[in-house]
Amino acid sequence: MSVEVANESGVEVDERALVGLAGHVLAQMGIHPLAELSIVIVDEPAMTELHERWMGEPGPTDVLAFPMDELRPGSGAGRQDEDASADPALLGDVVLCPQVAAKQAAEAGHGTKDELELLCTHGILHLLGYDHAEPEEHAEMFGLQGELLESWRGVRPER
C-alpha cells in the first residue's frame, strides 16, 4: 500500500501510526497492495473552508473523505479478490483535523491518537463506498469500523 501523509496542521501527529493503521485497514478490506491513499492533516481554518465548500456546512469538522473519480461504491475498483490481475487504484484523500479530534477525544474520555485512528478508519471506509445515512448503513459501517480498530489495536506496536 502506498500511504502518503501531509501534515499541514502545525500540530504534532503520529504520522507513522496513521500510515500503519491505513495499511492495516486497506489490507483487511482486501484492497490491492499497490493502491494509493493520501492522508492530509489540516488546522481548523483549513478544515472549516473545506467543510463549508464541499459539504455546505458551517465550521470545522473532524474528517472528510474525497474519493477519486474512478472509484465508485460497489465497483470493486482497487479490490484484490480472486482476480490477481485487478488494477490498483488511487483511492483518494482522507482529511483529518487534530484540533477537532482533540476536543472530541476529551469528550469521549480517550486520547487524541485514538480519536485520530478512529477518524482515519472512518474516512477510509467512506473512500471505499461505505456510508451511514440510513440506519442499516450506519450499523454496517460503524460495526466494521469497530472491528477494524479492534484488530489494529491488537496488532499495533505499543504506544
C-alpha positions in Angstrom: 0.0 0.0 0.0 1.2 3.5 -0.7 0.0 5.8 2.0 1.2 9.4 1.9 0.8 11.8 4.8 0.9 15.6 4.5 0.7 17.3 7.9 -0.2 20.9 7.3 -1.8 21.5 10.7 1.1 22.7 12.7 0.2 20.0 15.3 2.5 17.1 16.0 0.7 13.9 15.0 2.0 10.3 15.0 2.1 10.0 11.2 3.8 6.6 11.3 0.9 5.2 13.3 -1.6 6.6 10.8 0.3 5.0 7.9 0.3 1.7 9.8 -3.3 1.9 10.6 -4.3 2.8 7.0 -2.2 -0.1 5.6 -3.9 -2.4 8.1 -7.4 -1.2 7.2 -6.8 -1.5 3.5 -5.3 -5.0 3.8 -8.2 -6.1 6.0 -10.6 -4.8 3.4 -8.8 -6.7 0.6 -7.6 -3.7 -1.2 -4.9 -4.2 -3.8 -1.4 -3.9 -2.3 -0.4 -1.2 -4.8 -3.4 1.0 -4.1 -2.6 4.6 -3.1 -4.1 6.7 -0.3 -3.4 10.2 0.9 -4.0 11.4 4.4 -4.0 15.2 4.8 -3.9 16.8 8.3 -5.1 20.3 8.4 -5.8 23.0 11.0 -9.3 24.3 11.9 -9.4 27.2 9.5 -8.5 24.9 6.5 -11.0 22.3 7.7 -13.7 24.9 8.0 -13.1 26.1 4.5 -13.2 22.5 3.1 -16.3 21.7 5.2 -18.2 24.8 4.0 -17.1 24.5 0.4 -17.7 20.7 -0.2 -20.4 19.9 2.4 -22.2 23.3 2.6 -22.0 23.1 6.4 -20.5 25.8 8.7 -17.5 25.4 10.9 -14.8 22.7 11.0 -15.5 19.0 11.1 -13.3 16.1 12.2 -12.8 14.1 9.0 -13.6 14.5 5.3 -13.1 11.9 2.6 -12.6 12.8 -1.1 -12.7 9.6 -3.3 -11.1 9.6 -6.7 -13.4 9.7 -9.7 -12.6 6.2 -10.9 -13.6 4.6 -7.6 -17.3 4.2 -7.1 -19.2 2.4 -4.3 -19.7 -1.2 -5.2 -17.4 -1.0 -8.2 -14.8 -3.3 -6.7 -12.1 -0.9 -8.0 -8.9 -1.4 -6.1 -10.1 -4.6 -4.5 -8.0 -7.7 -4.7 -10.3 -10.7 -4.9 -9.7 -13.9 -6.8 -8.6 -11.9 -9.8 -4.9 -11.3 -9.2 -4.8 -9.0 -12.3 -7.0 -6.4 -10.7 -5.6 -3.0 -11.1 -4.5 -1.0 -8.1 -6.5 2.2 -7.6 -6.0 5.8 -6.4 -8.4 5.7 -3.5 -8.4 9.4 -2.7 -7.8 11.7 0.3 -8.7 11.5 3.9 -8.5 14.9 5.6 -8.2 15.0 9.4 -8.3 17.9 11.8 -6.4 17.1 15.0 -7.8 20.2 16.9 -11.3 18.9 16.4 -10.2 15.4 17.1 -8.6 16.5 20.4 -11.9 18.2 21.5 -13.9 15.0 20.6 -11.4 12.8 22.4 -11.7 14.8 25.6 -15.5 14.5 25.4 -15.3 10.7 24.8 -12.7 10.2 27.5 -9.9 8.8 25.4 -6.7 10.1 23.8 -6.3 12.2 20.7 -4.3 9.5 19.0 -7.2 7.0 19.4 -9.6 9.6 18.1 -7.4 10.2 15.0 -7.2 6.5 14.4 -11.0 6.2 14.6 -11.5 9.2 12.2 -8.9 7.9 9.8 -10.6 4.5 9.7 -14.0 6.2 9.2 -12.6 8.3 6.3 -11.1 5.2 4.6 -14.4 3.4 4.8 -16.1 6.4 3.1 -13.5 6.2 0.3 -14.4 2.5 -0.1 -18.1 3.4 -0.6 -19.5 3.0 2.9 -21.9 5.5 4.3 -24.1 5.9 7.4 -27.1 8.0 6.2 -29.6 5.1 6.7 -29.9 3.0 9.9 -28.8 -0.2 8.2 -25.8 1.6 6.6 -24.9 3.1 9.9 -24.9 -0.2 11.7 -22.8 -1.8 9.0 -20.2 1.0 8.7 -19.8 1.6 12.5 -19.7 -2.2 13.2 -16.9 -2.6 10.6 -15.1 0.4 11.9 -15.1 -1.1 15.4 -13.9 -4.4 14.1 -11.1 -2.8 12.1 -9.9 -0.7 15.1 -10.1 -3.6 17.5 -7.9 -5.7 15.1 -5.5 -2.8 14.7 -5.2 -2.3 18.4 -4.5 -5.9 18.8 -1.5 -5.9 16.4 -0.1 -2.4 16.6 3.2 -1.7 18.4 3.0 -0.3 22.0 2.4 3.4 22.3 
